[in-house]
Amino acid sequence: MTAFEALDHLLGSRFTTTLAARQQNAHNEAHYDEALPDAVAFPETTEEVAQILRTCAEAGVPVTPFGTGTSLEGQHLAVNGGVSLDFSRMNRILSVNDADMNVVVQPGVTRKQLNEELRATGLFFPIDPGADASLGGMAATRASGTTAVRYGTMRENVLALEAVMADGSVIRTGTAAKKSSAGYDLTHLLVGSEGTLGLITELTLKMHGQPEAVAAATCRFETVEDAVDCVILTIQSGIPMARIELVDEMMVRGFNLHAGTGMPEKPHLFLEFHGAPQAVAEQVATFRELAADAGAEGWQEAATTEERTALWSLRHGALPAIGALDPGAGKRTYSTDVCVPISRLAEAVAVAKEEARARGLICTIVGHVGDGNFHCGVRFDPADRAQLDAVLAFSGALAEAALRLGGTVTGEHGIGLGKQKYMDAEHGAALDWMRRVKTAFDPQGILNPGKLIPPES
């Protein structure tokens, strides 16, 4: 019996080789080409995931985990074929533990689904990468987002995991305790490993209390440098911002074209404050004083829940808004991110703008600048080789600048397919130890091959 015959016997209709199912998991929201798996499996339990991996390990068949397909570096693409292991049916919330402020979920649960379930408890899960991503995928890519400046990334909010390893064995890492000094931290080795070391089948996540009061606002600046200087001063002043997002003048133009917002085409900060009512009022007042000194204008508050939702929906709709800047059949957006120490943020943003301008590229800058992370969206035509080369050169120059400034080539999107070329420059001799870890966990190289770790030259 072949591996596919065995999986068909195990899963029945939840194992398929139809072209439609394969194509559904072959697309991506970034610029990568379609990558068709040979089959798609839809497990519902950890034991089924374990049996799938045992079967694939015996036959040397690659396995690529798939959540909702929203990753921006192609982590979910089955570039070597094999089985796309789709976690969409493992979408149960297993337990909500109010007293301990944690929740146990299967990997296919999405962040919006979880927060809807938590609504009546007074708790919420704060990590917000924009897309309604699966929590397993968010852990695998070490996602963060607009609220990371206050609540941290997935790394800080995952307490424990259950995972299936390459040979089909099942392990549990971490506990529901807030901290531990027992043994190697396998939980946070798997978080951010992009499915290359093991497949996450259960997560214990830290919850946070829903803030008693929330305030949101926008303001604008004459230059990106002025806006960034305001961000730096805000963070250094210790204001506990819940969100502080930069959008440059080109991104504002995209919002105006796509959503008809009518905003002045200047750099803006999108802001949110959480806490007790008096504390929030004090945070807003202090920020406004700092922003005024940095030249802020046009202060506008989003006073109602509906207005706040509209504000953040606008920010999270950056990708289609970028497309409105340079529409056309076949054109795509190259999305890349870097992260630098907050003191070097203004310099990094200046490099991004200058490198794009020098190459004649339409480029937007948006970012979770409170933690030094920003994203560039560059429009290009894949059929225009010269334009593609210019985009890749821009990405390389930005990555090199981030490393030169003491940062990283990605603060959020991950390595996936696109940024492996920079791993040696960022990690040096440590990259060889990463390869040894990969070999120890996955000696056959069947777990999400082609991602994260570049091949040895």
Buried (B, 14 or more C-beta within 10 A) or exposed (E): EEBBEBBBEBBEEBBBBEEEBBEBBBBBBBBBEEBBBBBBBBBBEBEBBBBBBBBBBEBEBBBBBBBBBBBBBBBBBBBBBBBBBBBBBBBBBEEBBEEBBBBBBBBBBBBEBBBEBBEEBEBBBBBBBBBEBBBBBBBBBBBBBBBBBBBBBBBBBBBBBBBBBBBBEBEBBBEBEEEEEEEEEBBBBBBBBBBBBBBBBBBBBBBBEBBEBBBBBBBBBBBBBBBBBBBBBBBEEEBEBBBBBBBBBBBBBBBBBBBEEEBEBBBBBBBBBBBEEEBBBBBBEBBBEBBEEBBBEEBBBBEEEEEBEBBBEBBBBBBEBBBBBBEEEEBBBBBBBBBBEBEBBBBBBBBBBEBBEEBEBBBBBBBBBBBBBBBBBBBBBBEEEEBBEBBBBBBBBBBBBBBBBEBBBBBBBBBBBBBBBBBBEBEEEEBEEBBEBBEEBBEBBBBBBBBBBBEEE
